[in-house]
Amino acid sequence: MAGPPMMMKFTKMHGLGNDFIVVAKEQALPDQVSILANRICDRNFGIGADGLVYLLPSDQADFSMRIFNADGSEPEQCGNAVRCVARYYFERISSEKRELTVETKAGIQRVWIEGDTEDRQVRVNMGPPILAGLAIPTRIDAERVVDHSVWVGTEGEEQQHFSFTGVSMGNPHAVIEVKNVEQFPVAKWGPLLENHPIFPRKANIEFISIRSEDELEMRVWERGVGETLACGTGACASLVASYIRGRTDRRVKVHLRGGELIIDWKETDGCVHMTGAATFVFDGVWLG
Ligand SMILES: N[C@@H](CCC[C@H](N)C(=O)O)C(=O)O
């Protein structure tokens, strides 16, 4: 661990409005990186972002990525951040190859840089979903957690019933189908579900409405962040849950508040591929 940076160069990027402060060319994480993430992601007193992302050296892949949520917690995975740092690496560090490998806490991922600068898309193989209850993790000892009932609310207050399907894409997700996701009070029920004791490491909560067998709408309450405009792993989890519940095909377009992602759960190897935009916003210097 290195000492805290006084001045730190960063690049602001986003994947469909899921925004990150990307820090590259450091050799190691600074001390107290969680406190830094919490301060720097603050939208009033910091730069403002959903997460702080470090692009670091790796001896197993082209580079490694560590991400910290806005509350300072470190998730295992982040689909939109992987796509952002892959684009960063390709355009700012080495454009030698369009197929890259990225080491994350959830394993090594393969990423493809597709299209021209104007219309650049980034595809990532997010690996196979984890469906076993205890592995997601949930407190349910079952091979799959499909349409499992939970009640949320506090004693004396309004109680609400939900049916969720559990999926891990390296990080834990609970997917809930609702009638009209656009009108759904995500900020009311999201935090109660995120912190429900059925999820020992909390969970990201996706609320979805199915448009057709190949299109769905999704809003997300992210663990450690709150409602965000998009979530890559959440979109993958939503497709997996919808397919195993017989509600969609294996390939869908996911409409998020910040844009669209194409999610494809390949029959050949059981891996979930995600394709979408990753966008540069600006470069800056954090004065700590
Ligand atoms: N926005 C992300 C997921 C970020 C991590 C998440 N908040 C967690 O704690 O698991 C994505 O694009 O996947």
Ligand as a Chemical Component Dictionary entry (heavy atoms), coordinates in Angstrom:
data_LIG
# 
_chem_comp.id                   LIG 
_chem_comp.type                 NON-POLYMER 
_chem_comp.pdbx_formal_charge   0 
_chem_comp.three_letter_code    LIG 
# 
loop_
_chem_comp_atom.comp_id 
_chem_comp_atom.atom_id 
_chem_comp_atom.alt_atom_id 
_chem_comp_atom.type_symbol 
_chem_comp_atom.charge 
_chem_comp_atom.model_Cartn_x 
_chem_comp_atom.model_Cartn_y 
_chem_comp_atom.model_Cartn_z 
_chem_comp_atom.pdbx_ordinal 
LIG N1 N1 N 0 -22.392 -0.818 -11.365 1  
LIG C1 C1 C 0 -21.813 -2.074 -11.348 2  
LIG C2 C2 C 0 -21.803 -2.873 -10.078 3  
LIG C3 C3 C 0 -20.978 -2.162 -9.002  4  
LIG C4 C4 C 0 -20.834 -2.974 -7.744  5  
LIG C5 C5 C 0 -22.083 -3.097 -6.938  6  
LIG N2 N2 N 0 -22.529 -1.840 -6.414  7  
LIG C6 C6 C 0 -21.841 -4.102 -5.787  8  
LIG O1 O1 O 0 -21.632 -3.685 -4.628  9  
LIG O2 O2 O 0 -21.849 -5.307 -6.064  10 
LIG C7 C7 C 0 -21.937 -2.861 -12.621 11 
LIG O3 O3 O 0 -21.973 -2.197 -13.674 12 
LIG O4 O4 O 0 -21.900 -4.084 -12.621 13 
# 
loop_
_chem_comp_bond.comp_id 
_chem_comp_bond.atom_id_1 
_chem_comp_bond.atom_id_2 
_chem_comp_bond.value_order 
_chem_comp_bond.pdbx_ordinal 
LIG N1 C1 SING 1  
LIG C1 C2 SING 2  
LIG C1 C7 SING 3  
LIG C2 C3 SING 4  
LIG C3 C4 SING 5  
LIG C4 C5 SING 6  
LIG C5 N2 SING 7  
LIG C5 C6 SING 8  
LIG C6 O1 DOUB 9  
LIG C6 O2 SING 10 
LIG C7 O3 DOUB 11 
LIG C7 O4 SING 12 
# 
